[in-house]
Structures are given as structure tokens and as C-alpha cells.
Amino acid sequence: MNQTAQNKIFHLAEKFFARMVSIRRKIHQYPELAYEEYKTSELIARTLKSLGLKVQTGIAKTGVIGILEGSKKGKVVALRADMDALPIQEQTGLPFSSKVPGKMHACGHDAHTAMVLGAAMILKQLQSELNGTVKFIFQPSEEKNPGGANQMIKEGALNNPKVDYIFGLHVRPDADPGTIFVKDGPLMASADEIYIKIKGKGGHGARPHFTIDPIVISAEVVLALQKVVSRFFDPIEPRVLTIGSIHAGTATNIIPDEVTISGTLRTMNEEWRKKAWQMIDQILRGITSTYGASYELKINQGYPVLVNDPETTRFVKEKAIELFGKNKVFEAKPVMGAEDFAYYLQKVPGCFIWLGAGHKNSKHDIHSSKFTINEEAMKYGASLLAYLTISILSK
């Protein structure tokens, strides 16, 4: 791609910036949780139709797909955005704050949607230069396991026409607006939910010898489970096992019958992940049998490890530098957060990108009640998605 194409994209991103901001703020004011994104879907479908795109609705309940065919036949590129909000009471004080009590766009999905729509606006203007087809995928329920991506795939989001490459991005409130972060290979962790019930025998707190105390047993279990990550596997590999809740008992002098424990398991290695499930069960079996107790274990398998395709990621880095310069593009560091974009990457070569969107007046992270972004970053995000699309279709 030449400098003229880049200038066209920058000009169009500036032209459509106000519309992107308007869309983002409308979505922000009326946040919808996982699989409840009806108003958001209607706004997206309306916008895509106004651009003259083919539109499919009702995929994975509330998902929307827009299709833009270029002037020539060729490969198919997909751009994905997530739509769902979080169950958080907003405390930003913004004039376009959430009007829905207890719900908020605290992870930037409103901006992700606006940027992919912005890319659609740009690419529609450059339709004659597209040597292929673009699929704009708007999915529900990224925040809630089992996630909307898997269901979108099951219902054909990557077919008819078959997708050859896929790109997605996520805002970063801790980085300067318009900075780009990419990395090939594992970038984000798998995420499994662990639910444990320790069953003992309750009784009087002053007569523990007549009981099987599930609280004492649970204390050993919680400590022993940390050995899964610290003593049974390579210490160089990143992994986390966090116990997030323990519930038991009703009074100081009563030993309860059972204890419930829940937590999360995160890893960057799918093979280690499966071995960890076995190790958790083995530890529970050993400790409870020692004390004459029993247990129930349920592991809700969450999102897989997000692995960026090396060749596609190198392409993204190269094009991001062409577009913004070396001083704007950085190597991303892997994180233990999870993203269901990982499911798309298991099917199609692609790259998940982080976009700096830090706001000078806010240092709050994603999933905070005071989270916000610098909307100027959306020009960079929409420009990059459009440039990647045109460039990869020209290969």
C-alpha cells in the first residue's frame, strides 16, 4: 500500500470520527449484559444497512454480521467486535453515563463496536480498492463464560463466505492513545472456573472429635491447591490458581456439615491446563480421604489460550509501523486475563491487538466503575483495522 492509501484512510477516519463517537456514546448510555444486546444489535444493523452492506441478524441470539464485497473476488477478512456490558454501577460522572442502573460498559466494548463500524464506513468508501470481501462480526457475551464467540462459530459466522483471516482489538486504558501492542503466540490465558464442595460431619464446636470438620479440611485444601502451580510444573511457565470464595457455617460454636469453595485457574499452556485439572482432583481425593470426608469437584471449562498466528502478527506489526511509525508500535506482554476471541484463532489465522486509549484524567483499569477511555484512540483503531484489511486483501 502506498502513502496515498494511508492518507485516504486517515482522512476518512477523521471524517467519520464524530459518527463513531456518537455511536459509542449511545451504546454506553444503554448498556446491555450478555445475550441481552437487543438495542445494541438494532443500532449496529441499522448502521450497516445505511452503508449498503448485506446484514445478517439473530446469530447466537443477538449477534450481527455485515458483509462488504469488494470490486474483485479474493480472500475474506473478518473484523470482530464484542457488544456486552458488565453488571457494574457507573461512577464516572460523564455526561453520557449509563442510564441503566447496575450496568456499565466498563471494558470498552462500546468503543470496540464503534471502531469496527468506523472501519466499515472507511472501507465502504474504498470499496473499489478491495480485492475481496470483508465480514464485520459483532458478537454477544464476551464477558460471560461460555462466551458468544463459540456460539457465533457454531452458527456459521466464519462461513458463507469462509473467512481466511480475522482481526480484533481491545482498548488499553494504561497506554497512550493510538499506541499499538502486538505479540505472536500465546497472548492471553485460558480461564476455568473451579467449584468445590467439602462434605464432612457437623456438630458442636466444643466436641470436634465427634465431627469431621470441613473447615479445617478446606484450609488444607486451599493451601495444597497452590502446590499445583508452584511445585508440580515448570516454574517458568505463567499460571495462576486463585481461590475467590469460601462459604461455611452459621455460628461460632457450630461445626458445619460442608464448605463450598470456588476459584479460577489460568494458564498459557493447554497441555498443562488439562494436567492441572487432574492434579486438583487428586489433591482433593487425598486430603478428604485422610479425614474421612468426601468432596464434589466441578470445573467449568472456560476460554482457551489466545494464540496469535505468527505470520499474521508479523504482518500486523509491519502494517502498524507503516501507518503510525515505529514509535507507536510495541511488543505486547502476555497477560493472565482471558478473551473468547481465542476461539476464532483456533479456526482461522489472525491477530488480537491492543490499542492504547488512556485518558489523562482517569487511571482506572477495565472493569472499574470509573473506567473511561480517550475517544481519540478510536480514530487509530478504525484506521488500523481498515488498513490491515485492504493490505491483506492486496497480498
Beta strands, then each sheet from edge to edge (+ up, - down):
strand 1: 54-59
strand 2: 63-69
strand 3: 75-82
strand 4: 132-139
strand 5: 165-172
strand 6: 180-182
strand 7: 185-188
strand 8: 190-199
strand 9: 203-204
strand 10: 239-247
strand 11: 254-255
strand 12: 258-267
strand 13: 294-300
strand 14: 306-308
strand 15: 329-331
strand 16: 350-356
sheet 1: 1+ 2- 4+ 3+ 5+ 16+ 6- 15-
sheet 2: 7+ 14-
sheet 3: 10+ 12- 8+ 13-
sheet 4: 9+ 11-
end
